[in-house]
């Protein structure tokens, strides 16, 4: 399954090394009344997090993804690169650059890591 990722005008097609995870976090609020009763409300307008594990990323693609991470650019995430109408507007999040692991066979350098996306 290949997926497309990128800001408007340019994109990168990626294939996860194994199944990606998609989590939805709902907005939850806990309110207490004066009498002490607790009411919990769950709003459906939460955010979605997608984790894409990737390997064998060429240096040019690594620089491109890391620049989107550093700039906080909004990227479009197409879960199925064959359907151009179904996408999420997301941002690459995390405390460190997405590709930290270096894979170096004798002829070229590659990178591996995980891209963590969160809806804007």
C-alpha positions as CSV (number, residue, x, y, z in Angstrom):
1,X,0.0,0.0,0.0
2,X,1.6,3.3,-1.0
3,X,0.6,6.6,0.3
4,X,1.3,10.2,-0.8
5,X,2.4,12.9,1.5
6,X,3.4,16.5,1.0
7,X,2.4,20.2,0.9
8,X,0.3,21.5,-1.9
9,X,2.3,21.4,-5.2
10,X,4.8,18.7,-4.3
11,X,4.5,15.3,-2.8
12,X,6.4,12.2,-1.8
13,X,5.1,8.6,-2.3
14,X,5.9,6.4,0.6
15,X,5.3,2.7,1.4
16,X,5.3,1.8,5.2
17,X,7.5,-1.1,6.2
18,X,4.6,-2.6,8.1
19,X,1.1,-1.5,8.8
20,X,0.8,2.1,9.9
21,X,-1.2,3.0,13.0
22,X,-4.0,5.5,13.1
23,X,-5.3,6.8,16.4
24,X,-8.1,9.2,17.0
25,X,-8.0,11.2,20.2
26,X,-11.3,12.8,21.2
27,X,-11.7,16.0,23.1
28,X,-12.9,15.2,26.6
29,X,-13.9,17.5,29.4
30,X,-14.9,16.6,32.9
31,X,-17.2,19.1,34.7
32,X,-18.3,18.9,38.3
33,X,-21.5,20.5,39.6
34,X,-21.6,22.4,42.9
35,X,-23.1,19.3,44.5
36,X,-20.0,17.3,43.3
37,X,-21.6,15.3,40.5
38,X,-19.2,14.6,37.6
39,X,-20.3,14.9,34.0
40,X,-18.0,13.9,31.2
41,X,-18.4,15.2,27.7
42,X,-16.7,13.7,24.6
43,X,-16.7,15.9,21.6
44,X,-16.2,14.4,18.2
45,X,-13.9,17.2,17.0
46,X,-10.7,15.6,18.3
47,X,-7.5,15.0,16.3
48,X,-6.1,12.1,14.5
49,X,-2.5,10.8,14.8
50,X,-0.9,8.6,12.1
51,X,2.4,6.9,12.6
52,X,4.2,5.8,9.4
53,X,7.2,3.4,9.9
54,X,9.6,3.8,6.9
55,X,12.9,2.3,5.7
56,X,15.2,2.7,2.8
57,X,14.6,6.5,2.5
58,X,17.1,8.2,0.1
59,X,18.9,11.3,1.5
60,X,17.0,13.7,-0.8
61,X,13.6,12.5,0.5
62,X,15.0,12.6,4.1
63,X,15.9,16.3,3.6
64,X,12.5,17.1,2.1
65,X,10.5,15.5,5.0
66,X,12.8,17.0,7.6
67,X,12.3,20.4,6.1
68,X,8.5,20.0,6.4
69,X,9.0,19.0,10.0
70,X,11.3,21.9,10.8
71,X,9.0,24.5,9.1
72,X,5.8,23.1,10.6
73,X,4.3,23.0,7.1
74,X,0.8,21.7,6.6
75,X,1.0,18.5,4.5
76,X,-1.7,16.6,2.8
77,X,-1.8,12.9,3.7
78,X,-3.4,10.6,1.1
79,X,-4.0,7.1,2.6
80,X,-4.5,5.7,-0.8
81,X,-2.3,7.4,-3.5
82,X,-4.8,6.3,-6.1
83,X,-7.7,8.4,-4.6
84,X,-6.8,12.0,-4.9
85,X,-10.0,13.2,-3.3
86,X,-9.6,11.5,0.1
87,X,-6.9,13.2,2.2
88,X,-6.2,14.7,5.6
89,X,-4.5,18.0,6.3
90,X,-1.8,17.2,8.8
91,X,1.5,18.4,10.3
92,X,4.6,16.3,11.1
93,X,5.1,16.4,14.9
94,X,7.7,15.0,17.3
95,X,10.6,16.1,19.3
96,X,13.3,15.0,16.9
97,X,13.7,14.7,13.1
98,X,11.7,11.8,11.6
99,X,14.6,9.8,10.2
100,X,17.4,9.1,12.7
101,X,18.6,5.7,11.8
102,X,21.2,5.3,9.0
103,X,21.3,2.2,6.8
104,X,24.6,2.0,4.9
105,X,25.1,-0.7,2.5
106,X,28.5,-0.5,0.6
107,X,27.2,1.6,-2.2
108,X,24.7,4.3,-0.9
109,X,23.3,5.7,2.3
110,X,19.7,5.2,3.3
111,X,17.6,6.2,6.4
112,X,14.9,4.7,8.5
113,X,12.5,6.0,11.0
114,X,8.9,7.0,11.8
115,X,6.9,9.9,10.6
116,X,4.3,11.0,13.2
117,X,1.5,13.1,11.6
118,X,-1.3,14.9,13.5
119,X,-4.3,16.6,12.1
120,X,-4.2,20.4,12.1
